[in-house]
Amino acid sequence: MTAAAPALGWLGIVRLGLVQTALGAIVVLTTSTMNRVMVVELALPAMLPGALVGLHYAIQLLRPRLGYGSDVGGRRTPWIVGGMAVLAAGGVLAALATAWMTTQRSAGVALAVAAFCLIGVGVGSAGTSLLVLLAKRTAPQRRPAAATIVWIMMIAGFAVTAGVAGHFLDPYTPARLVGVTAGVAAVALVMTLLAVAGVEGAAVPGPTQASRPPAFRQAFRQVWDEPQARRFTVFVFVSMLAYSAQDLILEPFAGTVFGFSPGESTRLSGVQHGGVLVGMVLVALVGRVPALRRFAAIHYWTIGGCVASALALAGLAAAAAVGPAWPLRATVFLLGATNGAFAVAAIGSMMLLADQGTQSREGVRMGLWGAAQAIAFGVGGFLGTAAIDTARALLGAPAAAYGTVFAAEAALFMVSAVLAARVGKAREAGTDARIGRSDALAPS
């Protein structure tokens, strides 16, 4: 806890949301733009950037431990600022590594491995500590809205950076990639410092500091033994696996099948993230309209978002078969919007569930769900890229390979919809009565 720490107002929530904006600005360059450069410009196997991004997600298995340290230490700001500094350094090193691969492939790959390890540590530290601070400092009735605001601001960081960076990257050169990444990293770090300054206050002894806190292993087991936390962890993993599987193949798909340049495919990523933003805002607006409030329950949006995302991915599979005549940008925007509606519902649930269970375990609980999400993203990204390489080897034609993989991802989203329906049914049966009574996305 912090000295004189009243619940955050809307301005405080927005300020912390700027940290997510800064985080998203760096991440989108490392997971989208550099991925495309490796696959298209450098003609490397799609599995390489998939493995690198998977590595940075694997490193985020440290999230529960980072959350535990945040619970015990009493201060979140150093974890946020320190994590962002590590993330910024990792992003710049990743750009240098990508440029180095042009002339020294093995050395560049080795540097990229180190860079993506730093990116994983930075995202895990800054992201987990930020969500812990939000969960502990935001009034319960404002948590769904706070989750929406912060997540939207992260997606805004994706969209704005993708658009601006795409403009400055054309015509592409390795030096431009390094320069643009360094500029984005510097702005992100300064933004983080300004956003967190004075928000948290001074640390004072809290419940876990007055006596010797339990060891991390004991604290983790306490959380895992909670049926609600364990069930939600499984749902987060499966749904985020479906959510993430297309991330690393969309830009290479646009470049290979539709002939997009690096700048054009980066701007296409901006279109997708813009759609995510629209989907999230739509969910929030529905929750604010009294006549529509009965449709604002989290499980409705998770189920509907999964089904709609499956339809959008089926559209991408059709785009692979039809070719340049297909309205690719509109389809990508639709995919983003449906993904956004699903994501904000999942994050809203996460914020509502953070303090339900063993006291003073918000950090471990949030870290557990963050780790499940990170594992799903890492596995999903790698499986997506590996599936493309395998399908191309078996089918020969790139368009057929991409269409097959997009269709498989649509099927995975339908599986997620079934799982979401079962979670919702369990809530209606009373197994999650408390959260079931509070799952409207808009604050009351």
C-alpha positions in Angstrom: 0.0 0.0 0.0 1.0 3.6 -0.3 0.7 6.6 2.1 -2.5 8.6 1.7 -3.6 6.5 -1.3 -7.2 7.2 -2.2 -8.9 5.4 -5.1 -7.7 6.6 -8.4 -9.8 9.1 -10.3 -10.3 9.1 -14.0 -7.3 11.3 -14.6 -5.1 9.0 -12.6 -6.4 6.0 -14.6 -5.7 7.8 -17.9 -2.2 8.7 -16.7 -1.4 5.1 -16.0 -2.9 4.2 -19.3 -0.2 6.2 -21.0 2.3 3.6 -19.7 0.4 1.0 -21.7 0.5 3.3 -24.7 4.2 3.6 -24.4 4.5 -0.2 -24.0 2.4 -0.9 -27.0 4.5 1.6 -29.1 7.7 -0.4 -28.7 6.1 -3.9 -28.8 4.3 -3.3 -32.2 7.7 -2.5 -33.9 9.3 -5.7 -32.5 6.4 -8.1 -33.2 5.1 -6.7 -36.5 7.5 -4.6 -38.4 10.7 -6.5 -37.6 8.9 -9.7 -38.2 7.9 -8.6 -41.7 11.4 -7.4 -42.5 12.9 -10.7 -41.5 10.5 -12.8 -43.6 10.1 -10.6 -46.7 13.2 -8.4 -47.0 15.7 -10.9 -45.6 13.9 -14.0 -46.9 14.3 -15.8 -43.6 12.0 -18.6 -42.5 8.9 -17.3 -40.8 9.7 -19.6 -37.9 12.7 -17.3 -36.9 10.7 -14.2 -35.8 8.0 -16.6 -34.5 10.6 -18.2 -32.2 12.0 -14.8 -31.1 8.6 -13.5 -30.2 7.8 -16.8 -28.5 11.0 -16.4 -26.5 9.9 -13.0 -25.2 6.6 -14.5 -24.1 8.3 -17.5 -22.5 10.4 -15.0 -20.4 7.2 -13.6 -19.1 6.7 -16.8 -17.0 8.4 -14.6 -14.5 5.2 -12.5 -14.2 3.8 -14.3 -11.0 7.1 -13.8 -9.3 7.2 -10.1 -10.3 3.7 -9.7 -9.1 4.6 -11.3 -5.8 7.5 -8.9 -5.4 5.1 -6.0 -6.0 2.8 -7.4 -3.3 5.6 -7.6 -0.8 7.6 -4.5 -1.7 4.9 -2.0 -1.4 6.0 0.1 -4.4 5.0 -0.4 -8.0 6.6 2.6 -9.7 10.2 1.3 -9.7 9.0 -1.9 -11.3 7.1 0.0 -14.0 9.9 2.5 -14.8 12.6 -0.1 -14.6 10.6 -2.5 -16.8 10.1 0.2 -19.4 13.8 1.1 -19.5 14.6 -2.6 -20.1 11.9 -2.8 -22.8 13.3 0.3 -24.6 16.8 -1.1 -24.5 15.6 -4.5 -25.9 13.6 -2.8 -28.7 16.6 -0.8 -29.9 18.8 -3.9 -29.7 16.2 -5.9 -31.7 16.3 -3.3 -34.5 20.1 -3.3 -34.5 20.0 -7.1 -34.7 17.6 -7.1 -37.6 19.8 -4.6 -39.5 22.9 -6.7 -38.7 21.3 -9.8 -40.2 21.6 -8.2 -43.6 25.4 -8.7 -43.5 26.1 -11.0 -40.5 23.2 -13.3 -40.2 24.4 -15.5 -37.3 25.7 -12.6 -35.2 22.4 -10.7 -35.9 20.3 -13.7 -34.8 22.4 -14.1 -31.6 21.9 -10.4 -30.7 18.2 -10.7 -31.5 17.9 -13.6 -28.9 19.4 -11.4 -26.2 17.2 -8.4 -27.3 14.0 -10.4 -27.1 14.9 -11.7 -23.7 15.2 -8.1 -22.5 11.9 -7.3 -24.2 10.2 -10.1 -22.3 11.6 -9.0 -18.9 10.6 -5.4 -19.6 7.0 -6.2 -20.6 6.6 -8.6 -17.7 7.9 -6.1 -15.1 6.1 -3.0 -16.4 2.9 -4.7 -17.4 2.3 -6.7 -14.3 3.2 -3.9 -11.9 0.9 -1.5 -13.8 -2.1 -3.9 -13.6 -1.4 -4.5 -9.9 -1.4 -0.8 -9.2 -4.6 -0.4 -11.1 -6.3 -3.3 -9.3 -5.3 -2.1 -5.9 -6.0 1.6 -6.4 -9.2 1.5 -8.5 -12.6 1.3 -6.8 -14.3 -2.0 -7.7 -17.2 -0.3 -9.6 -14.7 1.4 -11.8 -12.4 -1.5 -12.6 -14.2 -2.7 -15.8 -14.1 0.8 -17.2 -10.5 1.3 -16.1 -9.5 -1.9 -17.9 -11.3 -0.7 -21.0 -9.5 2.7 -20.9 -6.0 1.3 -20.3 -6.4 -1.5 -22.9 -7.7 1.0 -25.5 -4.7 3.3 -24.8 -2.3 0.4 -25.4 -4.1 -0.4 -28.7 -3.9 3.3 -29.5 -0.1 3.0 -29.0 -0.1 0.1 -31.5 -2.2 2.0 -34.1 -0.4 5.4 -33.9 3.1 3.9 -33.9 2.2 1.6 -36.8 0.9 4.5 -38.9 3.7 6.9 -38.1 6.5 4.4 -38.2 5.2 3.0 -41.5 5.4 6.5 -43.0 9.0 7.1 -41.9 10.1 3.5 -42.9 9.5 4.1 -46.6 11.7 3.7 -48.5 13.0 1.0 -46.3 16.6 0.8 -45.2 18.2 -1.0 -42.2 19.4 2.4 -40.9 15.8 3.8 -41.0 14.5 0.8 -39.0 17.1 1.5 -36.2 16.5 5.2 -36.2 12.7 4.9 -36.0 12.9 2.3 -33.3 15.3 4.4 -31.2 13.1 7.5 -31.5 10.0 5.5 -30.4 11.8 4.0 -27.5 13.0 7.4 -26.2 9.5 8.9 -26.4 8.0 5.8 -24.7 10.5 6.1 -21.8 9.9 9.8 -21.3 6.1 9.3 -21.5 6.3 6.6 -18.8 8.3 8.8 -16.4 5.8 11.6 -16.8 2.8 9.3 -16.4 3.8 7.7 -13.1 5.4 10.8 -11.4 3.6 11.3 -8.1 0.7 8.9 -8.8 1.6 6.2 -6.4 2.8 8.1 -3.3 5.3 6.9 -0.6 5.4 3.3 0.5 4.3 2.4 4.0 4.2 -1.1 5.7 1.2 -3.1 4.4 -0.4 -6.3 5.6 2.3 -8.4 4.0 5.1 -6.3 5.4 4.0 -6.2 9.1 5.0 -9.8 9.5 7.2 -12.1 7.5 5.4 -12.8 4.2 5.0 -16.3 2.9 7.5 -17.7 0.4 6.6 -17.2 -3.3 5.9 -20.9 -3.7 3.4 -20.9 -0.9 1.7 -17.7 -2.2 1.5 -19.2 -5.7 -0.1 -22.4 -4.4 -2.7 -20.5 -2.4 -3.8 -18.7 -5.6 -3.7 -21.8 -7.8 -5.8 -23.7 -5.2 -8.6 -21.2 -5.7 -11.1 -22.8 -8.2 -12.2 -19.5 -9.6 -8.6 -18.3 -10.3 -7.6 -21.7 -11.8 -10.7 -21.9 -14.1 -10.1 -18.4 -15.3 -6.5 -19.2 -16.0 -7.4 -22.0 -18.3 -9.9 -19.8 -20.2 -7.3 -17.0 -20.6 -4.8 -19.5 -22.1 -7.2 -21.1 -24.6 -8.9 -17.9 -25.7 -5.6 -15.9 -26.1 -4.1 -18.8 -28.0 -6.9 -18.2 -30.6 -6.5 -14.4 -30.4 -2.8 -14.4 -31.1 -2.3 -17.0 -33.8 -2.6 -14.6 -36.7 -0.4 -11.8 -35.4 2.9 -12.8 -36.9 1.6 -14.0 -40.3 -0.7 -11.1 -41.3 2.0 -8.6 -42.5 4.0 -11.3 -44.3 0.7 -12.5 -45.9 0.0 -8.9 -47.1 3.5 -8.7 -48.5 3.6 -12.1 -50.1 0.1 -12.5 -51.6 -1.0 -8.9 -52.0 2.5 -7.3 -52.8 2.4 -4.7 -50.0 5.6 -2.8 -49.3 7.0 -2.7 -45.7 5.4 0.7 -45.1 2.0 -0.5 -46.5 2.0 -3.7 -44.5 2.9 -1.7 -41.3 0.0 0.6 -42.0 -2.2 -2.4 -42.5 -1.3 -3.4 -38.9 -2.4 0.0 -38.0 -5.8 -0.6 -39.6 -6.1 -3.8 -37.6 -5.3 -2.1 -34.3 -7.7 0.7 -35.2 -10.4 -1.9 -35.6 -9.5 -3.3 -32.2 -10.0 0.2 -30.8 -13.4 0.5 -32.4 -14.5 -2.9 -31.0 -13.5 -1.9 -27.5 -15.3 1.4 -27.6 -18.4 -0.3 -29.0 -18.5 -2.6 -26.0 -18.2 0.3 -23.6 -20.9 2.3 -25.4 -23.3 -0.7 -25.2 -22.8 -0.9 -21.5 -23.7 2.8 -21.1 -27.1 2.5 -23.0 -29.8 1.4 -20.5 -31.9 -0.3 -23.2 -28.9 -2.4 -24.3 -27.4 -3.1 -20.8 -28.7 -6.6 -20.7 -26.4 -7.4 -23.7 -23.3 -6.0 -21.8 -22.5 -9.1 -19.8 -18.9 -10.3 -20.2 -19.8 -13.8 -21.3 -22.0 -12.5 -24.2 -19.1 -10.5 -25.5 -16.5 -13.2 -25.1 -18.7 -15.8 -27.0 -19.8 -13.3 -29.7 -16.3 -12.0 -30.1 -14.9 -15.5 -30.6 -17.6 -16.4 -33.2 -17.2 -13.0 -35.1 -13.4 -13.4 -35.1 -13.8 -16.8 -36.6 -15.9 -15.3 -39.4 -13.3 -12.6 -40.0 -10.5 -15.2 -40.2 -12.7 -17.1 -42.7 -12.7 -13.9 -44.7 -8.9 -13.8 -44.7 -8.9 -17.4 -45.9 -11.1 -16.3 -48.8 -8.8 -13.4 -49.5 -5.9 -15.8 -49.9 -8.0 -17.7 -52.6 -9.3 -14.6 -54.4 -6.2 -12.5 -54.3 -5.8 -8.7 -54.7 -9.4 -8.2 -55.8 -10.5 -9.0 -52.2 -11.1 -6.0 -49.8 -8.2 -6.9 -47.6 -8.2 -3.7 -45.5 -11.9 -4.0 -44.7 -11.5 -7.6 -43.7 -8.5 -6.8 -41.4 -10.4 -4.0 -39.8 -13.3 -6.4 -39.1 -10.9 -8.9 -37.6 -9.5 -6.1 -35.3 -13.0 -5.0 -34.2 -14.2 -8.5 -33.3 -10.9 -9.2 -31.5 -11.3 -5.9 -29.6 -14.7 -6.7 -28.3 -13.5 -10.1 -27.1 -10.4 -8.7 -25.5 -12.0 -5.9 -23.5 -14.5 -8.4 -22.0 -11.6 -10.7 -21.0 -9.6 -7.9 -19.4 -12.7 -6.6 -17.6 -13.2 -10.0 -16.0 -9.5 -10.0 -15.0 -9.8 -6.7 -13.2 -13.0 -7.7 -11.4 -11.5 -11.0 -10.3 -8.1 -9.6 -9.2 -9.0 -9.2 -5.5 -11.4 -12.1 -5.2 -9.6 -14.8 -3.2 -6.8 -14.9 -0.6 -6.0 -11.3 0.6 -2.9 -9.5 -0.5 -2.4 -11.8 -3.5 -3.5 -9.4 -6.3 0.0 -9.4 -7.8 0.4 -13.2 -7.8 -3.1 -13.6 -9.3 -2.6 -10.9 -12.0 0.8 -12.4 -12.7 -0.7 -15.9 -13.1 -3.2 -14.7 -15.7 -0.6 -12.5 -17.4 1.7 -15.6 -17.6 -1.1 -17.7 -19.1 -1.8 -15.0 -21.6 2.0 -14.7 -22.4 2.3 -18.4 -22.9 -0.7 -18.5 -25.2 0.6 -15.6 -27.2 4.1 -17.2 -27.5 2.7 -20.6 -28.5 0.1 -19.0 -30.8 2.7 -16.9 -32.6 5.1 -19.7 -33.0 2.5 -22.2 -34.2 1.1 -19.7 -36.7 4.5 -19.1 -38.3 5.5 -22.8 -38.1 2.1 -23.7 -39.7 2.8 -21.3 -42.6 6.3 -22.9 -43.2 4.8 -26.4 -43.0 1.8 -25.6 -45.3 4.1 -23.9 -47.9 6.3 -27.0 -47.9 3.3 -29.3 -48.4 1.1 -27.2 -50.7 3.7 -25.2 -52.5 1.6 -22.1 -53.3 1.9 -19.4 -50.6 -1.7 -18.3 -51.0 -3.0 -21.8 -50.4 -0.7 -22.1 -47.3 -2.0 -18.8 -45.8 -5.6 -19.7 -46.5 -5.3 -23.1 -44.9 -3.7 -21.6 -41.7 -6.3 -18.8 -41.5 -9.1 -21.4 -41.7 -7.5 -23.5 -39.0 -7.3 -20.4 -36.7 -11.0 -19.7 -37.4 -11.7 -23.2 -36.1 -9.7 -22.5 -33.0 -11.8 -19.4 -32.3 -14.9 -21.6 -32.5 -13.4 -23.9 -29.9 -12.8 -20.9 -27.7 -16.4 -19.8 -28.1 -17.6 -23.2 -26.9 -15.3 -22.9 -23.8 -16.5 -19.4 -23.2 -20.1 -20.6 -23.3 -19.3 -23.3 -20.7 -17.7 -20.7 -18.4 -20.8 -18.5 -18.7 -23.1 -21.4 -18.0 -21.1 -22.2 -14.8 -21.5 -18.6 -13.7 -25.2 -18.7 -14.3 -25.3 -21.9 -12.2 -23.9 -20.0 -9.3 -20.3 -21.3 -9.2 -19.1 -17.8 -9.7 -22.0 -15.9 -8.1 -20.0 -12.9 -7.0 -18.5 -12.1 -10.4 -21.7 -13.2 -12.1 -23.5 -10.4 -10.3 -20.9 -7.9 -11.3 -19.9 -8.7 -14.9 -21.5 -5.7 -16.6 -18.7 -3.9 -18.4 -19.9 -0.4 -17.7 -19.6 1.0 -14.1 -22.8 1.2 -12.2 
